[in-house]
């Protein structure tokens, strides 16, 4: 995603296809299904399961998203459709996984179905690249080391299933941080060079040998990449609004419910403004060409996960009305909003779009204020908490509109 040094005529603008947008909708349906995991009173086990399942959906989406980015016009729609079917099976099994793991009913079928669908989808997606291609920006999607614990989980029950899932996700995240595409390409080239020497010796000895494979590194298209990240964020925010509307449909209609719904909409719409209008690639305060694709993808995972968590909390507030939120639910909502702004501070500093004054003000208003609400608003109704958080987001939007960009940003 570092495009600042590219010649202007070397950048070919490309947009997401209809098939890619269709694929994104299925993944976001999976994110919406995770509301079954958190429920009204999330505890540590629910949060852990939510995180594991969200990362599983995100890694599956990333595999096919990057395939479509690199393949461009050669993207096979059938391959995306098959990936969608695998994700659909994962989505359908989420409520059963939540009930099996958190309800302690001992039914191992939903977790097994989810694990098999996840492994099959990831393996199929990792085989999308043409032979000899090494994805330099995010090579982990081409390898399956993190899937081994998931395969092993098919034959175990109980808490060990989640332990193996966590180990598998942890391996993938470790590979994301530790594996360099350039280093991997050099190692592959060295291996193929050595293999070519073996083939030459085999030809001299009279044995048959084929031509050595040709390998090369491929990188993401920065314009298409940023567009896919931004569109995914928009779809997540849209699905979040749908969740709030669904909760409002079952609520008692009065002025308080209207105020809660309006504040929830303002909060989500404000996140859209910060992430899309005043951000880039779905990340608040980010500027184009300032951070590598791998860093943008990692931050995108965190931001979308946080927004999905906010949506679950807002739906819970709509259901409870003016009643005080349970302590865990209050901290989940306030902590998610504070995390969103914390990630915005990180992107602002990393992309040099935030000076010291902006950074300090964003920390105080975006992080400290929500955390103080979580700490001190125990007796306040959930509706009051949402209204206060919506005002925080509106204040950030107001300052973004009034203040000039730092360093000539977009």
N, C-alpha and C positions, 0 to 999 in steps of 0.2 A: 504494500500500500504506500510505499514511499515513492510518490510520483513527482516530487518537486524538481528532481534533476532530469526528468525525461523531456525530450524534445516534444513540443506541442503537437507536431504532425505525426509523432510516433504513437500517440494515444488514440486508440480506436474506441469510440464510445459504443457500448453495447448494453442492451437492457434485458431484464429478466423476461423469459418467455412465459406464455400462458401455462404451459405444463409445469414450469418451476413454481409459479404462483399457486397452482392447484396442489402441488406437493407441499408447499408451506402450510396450506390450510389444514392438512391432515396432522402435521406436527403440532400446530397450535391447538388442535382439538385434544391432543395428548396432554398439553400443558393445562388446558381447562379441566381435563379429567383428574388432574392432581388435586383439585379441590376436595375430592373424596378422601384424600390422605390426611390433610390438615384438620378439617372439621372444625367444630366450634371451640374446642379446648385443646390446642396442639401441645404435645409434650415433647420431650427429647427424642423419643422413639419415632413419633410422627414426623418431626423435622428431619431426622436422619433418613427415613424412608423417602420423604418428599425430595430431599437433595439427591439421593441415589437415582430415583426414577427420572427426575428432571435432567440430570446429567446424561442418563441413558438416551433420552429423547434428543437432547441437544447434540450428542456425539453422532447419533444416527443421522440427524438432519445435516450436520456439518459434513459428513462423508459425501452425501449426495449433492449438497450445495456446491462443494468444491469441485466435484466431478463435472457438474454442469458448467461451472465457471471456466474450467480448463478446456473441456471438450467443445464449448461454444456451439457452433452450428452443427457439430457432429454428435451432439447429445442425443442419446436414444430415448425416446419417450417411453418405450416399453420398459426400459430399465427403471425409469422413474416410477412408473406405475407399479412395478413389482415391489420396489422399495416402499411405496405408499401402502401396499397391501400388508407388508410386514409391520409397518408402523401402525396400521389399523388394528392388527391383532394385539399389538402392545397396548394401544389405547383401550380396547375392549376389556383387557384383563386387569387394568389398573384398579377398578373398584374391588374386584376379587382379591387382588394382592393386598390392598389396604385392609380388607376384612380378615383375610387369613393371617397377616402378620400382626396387625394391631388388635384384632378381635380375639386372637389366640384360639381359633376354632380348629386348628390342626389340619386344615385342608391344604394340601401341597399342590393341588392342580393349578390354581391361578399363577403362583410364582413360577412353576415349571413352564407354563405356557408363555409367560412374559420372557423368561430367560431364553427359551428356544427361539422365540420370535426375534429377540434382540440379537442373539448370536447370528442367526440366519441373515438378518437385515444388514448387520455390520460386515459380515463376510462377503455377502453379495455386493455391497457397496464398495468394499475394498478392492474388488476385482474389476472395477469399472475402468480403471486406467489401462491404456495400451501398454503392451510389453515394452519394457525399457524406459518407461517414464518414472521419474522420481519427483514427487511434489516437494519443492524446496521450502515452501512456506509452512506447511503443516503435514509432515510426512507420516504422522501417527495414524492417519486415516487409511493408509495403505497396509498397515500391519495389524496383526491380530493377537499380540502377546497378552493384551489386557482381557481378551475373551476367554482365556483358559480357565480362570476361576469361575466365570459364568457357566462354562460347560460343566465343571465339576459340581456346581451348585444344583444341577439337575438331579443328582443322586443323593442329596442330603436334605434334611428337613429342619424346621425350626430356625433358631437364631443363626445357625451356621450358614444358612442361605444368604442372609444379609451380610454376614462377615465376608463371604466369598465375593458377593457383589461389590462390596466396598473395596476389597483388595483389587478387583478387576478395574474398577473406575480409578482407583489410586494409581495403578500401573499406567493407565492411559494418560492421566494428568502428569505423572512423572515423565513419561516419554515426551509429552508436549513441551515440558520445560527443558528437558535434558537433550533431546535429540535435535541436532542441527541438520537441516536438509542438505546444506553444502557439504558437511562432513560425511553424511550418509552417501551422497553422490560420489565423493572421492573414494570412499571405501568400496562402493560397488564397482567403480571404474578399475580400482586395483584388483579386485577379485576377478573381473572379467578379463583384464589384461593377463593375469596369471592363467586363467582358463584358456585364453587364446594361445599362450605359449605351450600349454599342454596339448592343444589340438594340433599345433604345428609339428610338435614332436611325434604325434600320432600319425600325421600324414607322412612324415619322413620314414616312419617304421612300416608304412603300408596299410595302416588301419584307416577306416573311413572316419571323417569328422566333418561336422557341419560348420557353417560360418558362425563366428562368435556374435552374440547379440549386441546390438548397439543401444547404449543407454544415454539418456540426456535428462537434464533437469527442466522442470516446467514450473512456472510461477503463475499466481493468480492475476486475472485482469482486474486492476484496481477500481475501475469505474463500476463494473458489474458487481464486484465484491461488495463495495460500499452500498450499492443499491439493494442487494439482497439482504444485507444486515439491517438497513433502514426499513425495508418492507416487512421483514420479520418482526421488528419492533412495533411497527404500525399494526400488524395483525394481532400481536399479543395485546396491545392496548385496546384494540377493538373487541377482542374476546373478553377482556377485562370489563369493558362497558356492558357487554352482553350478560356477564355473570351478575353484575350489579342490577341490571334491569330484571333479570330472572328472579333475583331475591326480592326486588321491589314488587313484583307481580303478586307475591304471596304475603306481602305486608299489609297492615291496616292503613288505609288511606287517611292521612291527616296532614296538618301543616308540618309536623315534625318529620314525617316520612318524606315529604317533598323537600324539606331542608337537607335531610340526609342524602337523598338522591342527588340534589343539586351540588352539594359539597363534594360528593364522591365523583361526580362527573367533572367538576372543576379540577379536582386533584389529578385525575387521569388525563384530562385534556392539557393540564399544565405540564405533566410529564411528557406528553407528545410535543409540546412547544419546546421544552428544554432539550429533548433528545433528537428531534427531527428539524424543527425550524431553526433553533439556535445551536444545534449540534451537527454531527456528521456520522453516517453509518449507524444511526440509532443510538449514539453515545452522547450524553450531554457535555457541552463545552469542548468537544473535539473539533479539530480543524483538519482539512484534507491534507494528506501527504506528510503528516507530522510523526506518526508512529508506525511500526512495522505491522504487517497483516496479522502475525501471530498474536501480538499484544492486543490488537483491536478485537480479534476473535475471542480471546480470553475475557476481556472486559465486557464484550457483548453477551457472553454466557452469563456473567454475574448480573448485569443490568436487567436482562430479560427475566432471569429467575427472580430477582427482587420485585419487578413489576407484577409478575404472576402472583407472588406472595401478597402484595398489596391488594390485588383484586379479591383474593380469598378473604382477607380481613375486612374489606369494605362490604362484601356480601354478608359476612357475619354481623356487621353493624346494622345493616338494613333489616336483618332478621330480629335483632334484639331491641331495635328502636332506641328509646331514651335510657334504657337500662345500662348500668356500668358494664363495661367489658370485663370478662374474667382477666385476671392478671396476666396469664400467658397470652391471651388474645391481644391485650393492650400492648404488651411488649413486642409481640409479633408485628403489629401494624406500625408502631412508632419506630421499632428497630429496622424494619424494612425501608421506611421512608428515609431514616438517617443513613442507612447503607447506600441508598440511591444517591443521595447528595455526596456521600463520601467518595463514591466512585466517580461522580462528576468532578470533585476536587482533584482526584488522581488524573483524570483525562485532561482537565484544564492545565494542570502543572506539566504533565508529560508532553502535551502538544503546544506548550508555551502560549496558551490563549488566556492565561490568568496571571495578573500581577499580584504583588503581595497583598495589597488592599482587598482586591477581589477574593483572593484565597481565604483571608482571615474572615471576611464577612460571610462567605459561603460556609465556612466551618461553623461559625457561631449560629447563623440562622438556619442552616440546613441540617446540621448534625447535632449541635448542642440543644437547640430548642425541641426537636422531636424526642431526644433522650430525656430531657427534663419533663416533657409530657408523660412519657412512659413511667417516670419515677414518681411524679407528684400528682398525676391525674387519676389516682385510684378510685376516688369517689365520684369523678365526673362521668357523665354518660358517654357512651361510644359516639353518639352524635356530636357532642361538643368536641371530642378529640379529633374527629374527622374534619370538622369545620376549621379548627385551629391549624391542622396540617394543610388544608386547602389554602388557607391564607398565607402560609409559608411559601407554598409553590407559586401563588399569584405574586407575592413580593419578589421572588426570584425572576419571574417573567418580566415584571415591571422594570427591574434594574437592568435586565438584558436588553430591553428595548431602548432604554435611556442612555446607557453607557456605550461609548465607542469601542469597537473591537480592539483587542491588544495586538500590536504587531501587524496591523493590516489584515486581520483574519476575515473570514467570510461572514 
